[in-house]
Amino acid sequence: MSAEQRLDRLYPALSAKERGLLVLQAYKAGETPDRLIYSTIPPAQGREFNRYIGLMNAINTEVAYVLIVINAQVHQVDIKYGWLMSLLLWGLEIDHLGDQVLKATKDRALRRDVREMMKRAPGALRVPVDLTDPRADDPFAAGYGRSLVVALLTGIKEGTERHWRELRSVEIAVAEVAEKEFDGEEVLQSDVQATLDEAKEMLTTVHHGIVPYVDPFDLSEPSDEDVELVRKLIAKAADQ
């Protein structure tokens, strides 16, 4: 008996879940699923098999769109982080150059202007920065450099915490589907997984970078309500 003949006998005996797993594995490998997976489905398995396909499509289409949006937002957080680092470097340079000018001139007006500029730049920033300091609302009282540092740190911290919980919500909900419906087989296709991994890596780097400037905070796990939103998205998309 040839291999093809053995497969012809094997496929009709497959369960709906086994067919779903074969389709999933083929797509993850970048291959077209064997036509016999579909052509040998008993009528009684049709609804269950379609549910497995719906779950795969929901995760790799609808959830993938969500991940693309979150990834784009994480990139914005990373841009703010780069802006923050540039601002802090500028502050240090202002301090250094200001010291050099003060040593080199006795001009009172110039020395006054230089000291004023040094006071407003974030070179001598005290860390951790108090993000609740009301003086930050007044750029002339706190110094325009410090005010911008506070605004950036606040946005970066909030974005890092929020987007981490969003990413973990997706990871948890997708892992539940994989465990419950696909015997632990990873459902995310490689490009979707890469989008998720890139966003997590970026947030981890930003978190590590800003911790020296703020009160330490952890990248916390999402609430069950957050995960439930993703579960409902998957379920709704799978039923369409």
Stockholm file with secondary structure:
# STOCKHOLM 1.0

chainA/1-240         MSAEQRLDRLYPALSAKERGLLVLQAYKAGETPDRLIYSTIPPAQGREFNRYIGLMNAINTEVAYVLIVINAQVHQVDIKYGWLMSLLLWGLEIDHLGDQVLKATKDRALRRDVREMMKRAPGALRVPVDLTDPRADDPFAAGYGRSLVVALLTGIKEGTERHWRELRSVEIAVAEVAEKEFDGEEVLQSDVQATLDEAKEMLTTVHHGIVPYVDPFDLSEPSDEDVELVRKLIAKAADQ
#=GR chainA/1-240 SS CCHHHHHHHHGGGCCHHHHHHHHHHHHHTTCCCCHHHHHTCCGGGHHHHHHHHHHHHIIIIIHHHHHHHHHHHHHHHHHHHHHHHHHHHHHHHHHHHHHHHHHHCCCHHHHHHHHHHHHHSGGGCCSSCCTTCGGGGCHHHHCHHHHHHHHHHHHHHHHHHHHHHHHHHHHHHHHHHHHHHSTTCCCSCHHHHHHHHHHHHHHHHHHHHHGGGSSCCCCCCCCHHHHHHHHHHHHHHHHC
#=GC SS_cons         CCHHHHHHHHGGGCCHHHHHHHHHHHHHTTCCCCHHHHHTCCGGGHHHHHHHHHHHHIIIIIHHHHHHHHHHHHHHHHHHHHHHHHHHHHHHHHHHHHHHHHHHCCCHHHHHHHHHHHHHSGGGCCSSCCTTCGGGGCHHHHCHHHHHHHHHHHHHHHHHHHHHHHHHHHHHHHHHHHHHHSTTCCCSCHHHHHHHHHHHHHHHHHHHHHGGGSSCCCCCCCCHHHHHHHHHHHHHHHHC
//
